[in-house]
Amino acid sequence: MAIARKRQISLVDTKYYHCMSRCVRRAFLCGEDRFTGQSFEHRRGWVEDKLLALAKVFCIDVCAYAVMSNHTHLVLYVDDKKANRLNDKAIVIRWSKQR
């Protein structure tokens, strides 16, 4: 059974987190499809761009990342002090920019 995110993350203990995400059904995100020969390497740039843009919205610093063929690794720092300084209007503006 999955553990609630609220119980997994403790900013009191550490603000640094290593996150890993795999593609569903062992599909490939980047690289070359071994059956068709089609290259999906262009997706790597999409993932990098979105990751860095979302980090700004959520007051998270990306310390390191790797976009692999079927998964990603992220080392993130949660900047809770910066997040706590945001007022409601600033949050709405940040959220509305990400589409």
C-alpha positions as CSV (number, residue, x, y, z in Angstrom):
1,M,0.0,0.0,0.0
2,A,1.2,3.5,-0.8
3,I,2.3,5.8,1.9
4,A,0.7,9.3,2.0
5,R,3.1,12.0,0.7
6,K,2.5,13.9,4.0
7,R,4.1,11.0,5.9
8,Q,7.0,10.5,3.4
9,I,8.3,14.1,3.5
10,S,9.6,15.8,6.6
11,L,11.2,19.2,6.0
12,V,12.3,19.2,9.6
13,D,14.6,16.2,8.9
14,T,15.8,17.2,5.5
15,K,14.9,19.6,2.7
16,Y,16.8,17.5,0.1
17,Y,15.1,14.6,-1.7
18,H,16.1,12.1,-4.4
19,C,13.1,11.4,-6.6
20,M,12.8,8.7,-9.2
21,S,10.0,8.2,-11.7
22,R,9.7,5.3,-14.2
23,C,7.6,5.2,-17.4
24,V,4.5,3.1,-17.2
25,R,4.5,-0.4,-18.7
26,R,8.3,-0.1,-19.1
27,A,7.8,2.2,-22.1
28,F,10.6,4.3,-23.3
29,L,10.6,8.1,-22.9
30,C,13.7,8.9,-24.8
31,G,16.1,7.1,-27.1
32,E,15.4,4.9,-30.1
33,D,12.6,2.4,-30.3
34,R,14.2,-1.0,-30.9
35,F,11.3,-2.3,-32.9
36,T,10.6,0.6,-35.2
37,G,14.0,2.4,-35.1
38,Q,12.2,5.7,-34.5
39,S,14.1,8.2,-32.3
40,F,12.3,9.8,-29.4
41,E,15.4,11.7,-28.2
42,H,13.6,15.0,-28.7
43,R,11.5,14.3,-25.6
44,R,14.5,14.6,-23.4
45,G,14.5,18.4,-24.0
46,W,10.7,18.6,-23.3
47,V,11.2,16.9,-19.9
48,E,14.1,19.1,-18.9
49,D,12.3,22.3,-19.9
50,K,9.1,21.4,-18.0
51,L,11.1,20.2,-14.9
52,L,13.0,23.5,-14.6
53,A,9.9,25.6,-15.2
54,L,7.8,23.7,-12.6
55,A,10.6,23.9,-10.1
56,K,10.2,27.7,-10.1
57,V,6.5,27.5,-9.6
58,F,6.8,25.2,-6.6
59,C,9.7,26.9,-4.9
60,I,12.0,23.9,-5.5
61,D,15.6,24.0,-6.5
62,V,16.8,21.3,-8.8
63,C,20.2,20.3,-7.5
64,A,20.8,17.6,-10.1
65,Y,18.8,15.6,-12.6
66,A,19.1,12.8,-15.2
67,V,16.6,12.0,-17.9
68,M,17.2,8.4,-18.8
69,S,15.6,6.4,-21.6
70,N,12.7,5.1,-19.4
71,H,13.0,7.0,-16.1
72,T,14.2,10.2,-14.4
73,H,16.3,10.9,-11.3
74,L,16.0,14.2,-9.5
75,V,17.8,15.7,-6.5
76,L,15.6,18.5,-5.2
77,Y,15.8,21.1,-2.5
78,V,12.5,22.3,-1.0
79,D,12.7,26.0,-0.3
80,D,10.0,26.3,2.3
81,K,11.1,29.7,3.4
82,K,10.6,31.1,-0.1
83,A,7.2,29.3,-0.4
84,N,6.0,30.7,2.9
85,R,6.7,34.3,1.8
86,L,4.3,33.9,-1.1
87,N,0.9,35.5,-0.7
88,D,-2.3,34.1,-2.3
89,K,-2.1,36.4,-5.3
90,A,1.6,35.4,-6.0
91,I,0.6,31.7,-5.9
92,V,-2.3,32.2,-8.4
93,I,0.0,34.1,-10.8
94,R,2.6,31.3,-10.6
95,W,0.0,28.6,-11.2
96,S,-1.7,30.4,-14.1
97,K,1.6,30.7,-16.0
98,Q,2.1,26.9,-16.2
99,R,-0.1,25.4,-18.9
